[in-house]
Amino acid sequence: MPRVADHDARHGQITDAVQRLIARHGLTAVTVARTAAEAGMSVGLVQHYFTAKDEMLLATFTRVNGRFTARVDELVNRGEAEGRTVAEMLRHALAELLPLDDARRTEFLVRLAFADQAAHSAALAAVQRETLVGIRARVARAIRNGTECGEVAPGIDAADQALQIVAFADGLALHSHIDPDGTPGPAILTALDGRIRRVFTGTCRRARLG
């Protein structure tokens, strides 16, 4: 068990270092030597865990997306325990995609960098596609749950609305990145709330997102 824990810790230490390098200097700045220096370990130790740079990048991209998913799961579990509406839980979950603080800004920069790289890497593209499909599926499930509890009108196409809502949230994130002064956090959240309310027009009888 200690060996597994140590392996996971080292793995996380290295991928966190890659993430910081990408956020500060871009993906092309990532090398094994720079990653080792950023992580505070030897080049040999980094190479012990990752035999190639591409493997290290893939692990970092997977980790970033995994952290997002874990945060959403935590938000949903907390929302259910607190009796929040489905719309409220959905809004909090989608806000994790928006660069509203340093941690989410860093994640957004990393996802942006990998989006370009994924166009030339089947492995990265697969992680990107799996993450996007997963997000849309969660939103569609939230819409179906909203229909069951009365927040969403019957007959709404959950998959179609999920596509539109996720695309809207992605657009808000990009606008915030390009023009942060013109798209402040409160304005972004107000816009997101408005888009969600176009679908969640009713009153919830029971809150759940699962």
C-alpha positions in Angstrom: 0.0 0.0 0.0 2.7 2.6 0.8 4.4 1.9 -2.5 1.1 2.5 -4.3 0.5 5.7 -2.4 4.0 6.9 -3.1 3.6 6.2 -6.8 0.3 8.1 -6.9 1.8 11.0 -5.0 4.8 11.2 -7.4 2.6 10.8 -10.4 0.4 13.7 -9.2 3.5 15.8 -8.3 4.8 15.5 -11.9 1.5 16.1 -13.6 0.8 19.1 -11.4 4.2 20.5 -12.4 3.3 20.0 -16.1 0.1 21.8 -15.5 1.8 24.8 -14.0 4.3 25.0 -16.8 1.6 25.0 -19.4 -0.4 27.7 -17.6 2.6 29.9 -17.4 4.4 29.3 -20.7 2.3 27.1 -22.9 2.4 23.5 -23.9 5.5 23.8 -26.1 7.6 24.9 -23.0 7.1 21.5 -21.4 10.2 19.3 -21.4 11.3 16.5 -19.0 14.1 18.7 -17.7 11.8 21.7 -17.0 9.1 19.4 -15.5 11.7 17.9 -13.1 12.9 21.3 -12.0 9.3 22.5 -11.5 8.4 19.4 -9.5 11.6 19.5 -7.5 12.9 16.1 -8.5 15.6 14.6 -10.7 15.1 14.0 -14.5 15.8 10.4 -13.8 12.9 10.2 -11.4 10.5 11.8 -13.8 11.6 9.4 -16.5 11.0 6.5 -14.1 7.3 7.4 -14.1 7.0 8.6 -17.6 9.1 7.2 -20.4 8.1 9.8 -23.0 6.9 13.4 -23.0 3.7 12.4 -24.8 2.8 10.0 -22.0 3.4 12.7 -19.4 1.1 15.1 -21.3 -1.6 12.6 -21.7 -1.5 11.8 -17.9 -1.7 15.6 -17.2 -4.7 16.1 -19.5 -6.5 13.1 -18.0 -5.8 14.3 -14.4 -7.1 17.8 -15.2 -10.3 16.4 -16.5 -10.6 14.0 -13.7 -10.3 16.7 -11.1 -13.2 18.6 -12.8 -15.3 15.5 -12.7 -14.5 14.9 -9.0 -15.4 18.5 -8.1 -18.7 18.2 -9.9 -19.5 14.9 -8.1 -18.8 16.6 -4.8 -21.0 19.6 -5.6 -23.8 17.3 -6.6 -23.6 15.2 -3.5 -23.5 18.3 -1.3 -26.4 19.9 -3.3 -28.5 16.8 -2.8 -27.8 16.7 0.9 -28.8 20.4 1.2 -31.9 19.9 -0.8 -31.0 22.2 -3.6 -32.9 22.4 -6.9 -31.6 20.6 -10.0 -31.1 24.0 -11.7 -29.0 25.2 -8.7 -26.8 22.1 -8.8 -26.4 22.4 -12.6 -25.4 26.0 -12.3 -22.7 25.2 -9.7 -21.4 22.3 -11.7 -21.1 24.3 -14.9 -19.4 27.1 -13.1 -16.5 24.8 -12.6 -15.8 25.1 -16.3 -15.5 28.9 -16.0 -12.1 30.7 -15.3 -13.5 32.5 -12.2 -10.5 32.0 -9.9 -6.8 31.2 -10.1 -7.4 27.4 -10.0 -10.1 27.3 -12.6 -8.1 29.8 -14.8 -5.1 27.5 -14.7 -7.3 24.5 -15.7 -8.9 26.5 -18.5 -5.5 27.4 -19.9 -4.4 23.8 -19.8 -7.6 22.6 -21.5 -7.1 25.4 -24.1 -3.5 24.3 -24.8 -4.5 20.7 -25.1 -7.4 21.5 -27.4 -4.9 22.6 -30.0 -2.6 19.6 -29.4 -5.6 17.2 -29.6 -6.0 18.0 -33.2 -2.8 16.2 -33.9 -3.0 13.5 -31.3 -5.5 10.6 -31.3 -4.8 9.8 -27.6 -5.4 13.4 -26.5 -8.4 13.7 -28.8 -9.9 10.6 -27.2 -9.6 12.1 -23.7 -11.0 15.4 -24.9 -14.0 13.7 -26.6 -14.7 11.4 -23.6 -14.7 14.4 -21.2 -17.0 16.5 -23.4 -19.4 13.6 -24.0 -19.4 13.0 -20.2 -20.3 16.6 -19.4 -23.1 16.7 -22.0 -24.5 13.4 -20.6 -24.5 14.8 -17.1 -26.3 17.9 -18.2 -28.8 15.9 -20.1 -29.4 13.7 -17.1 -29.9 16.9 -15.0 -32.5 18.0 -17.5 -34.3 14.7 -17.4 -34.3 14.8 -13.6 -35.6 18.3 -13.8 -38.5 17.1 -15.9 -39.3 14.4 -13.3 -39.4 16.8 -10.4 -41.2 19.6 -12.3 -38.5 22.1 -13.0 -38.4 21.3 -16.7 -41.5 21.2 -18.9 -42.4 17.8 -20.5 -41.3 17.3 -24.0 -38.0 19.1 -23.8 -35.2 17.3 -25.7 -32.6 16.8 -23.0 -29.7 15.9 -25.4 -30.4 18.9 -27.6 -30.6 21.3 -24.7 -27.5 19.8 -23.0 -25.6 20.5 -26.2 -26.7 24.1 -26.3 -26.0 24.7 -22.6 -22.6 23.2 -22.6 -21.6 25.1 -25.7 -22.9 28.3 -24.1 -20.8 27.7 -21.0 -17.7 27.0 -23.1 -18.3 30.2 -25.0 -18.6 32.2 -21.7 -15.3 30.6 -20.6 -13.6 31.7 -23.8 -14.9 35.2 -23.7 -13.7 35.5 -20.1 -10.3 34.4 -21.1 -10.0 36.7 -24.1 -11.6 39.8 -22.5 -11.7 39.4 -18.7 -12.4 43.1 -18.1 -15.4 43.1 -20.4 -16.8 39.8 -19.0 -16.4 39.9 -15.2 -17.4 37.0 -13.1 -20.8 38.2 -12.0 -21.8 39.0 -15.5 -20.7 35.5 -16.6 -22.7 33.8 -13.9 -25.8 35.9 -14.6 -25.6 34.9 -18.3 -25.2 31.2 -17.3 -28.2 31.5 -14.9 -30.2 33.1 -17.7 -29.4 30.2 -20.1 -30.3 27.6 -17.6 -33.6 29.3 -16.7 -34.7 29.0 -20.3 -34.9 25.3 -19.8 -35.6 25.1 -16.0 -38.8 27.1 -16.0 -40.8 25.3 -13.3 -40.6 24.6 -9.5 -38.9 21.6 -8.1 -40.8 19.1 -6.1 -37.7 17.2 -5.1 -34.0 18.1 -5.9 -31.7 15.5 -7.3 -29.0 15.2 -10.0 -27.8 11.7 -10.3 
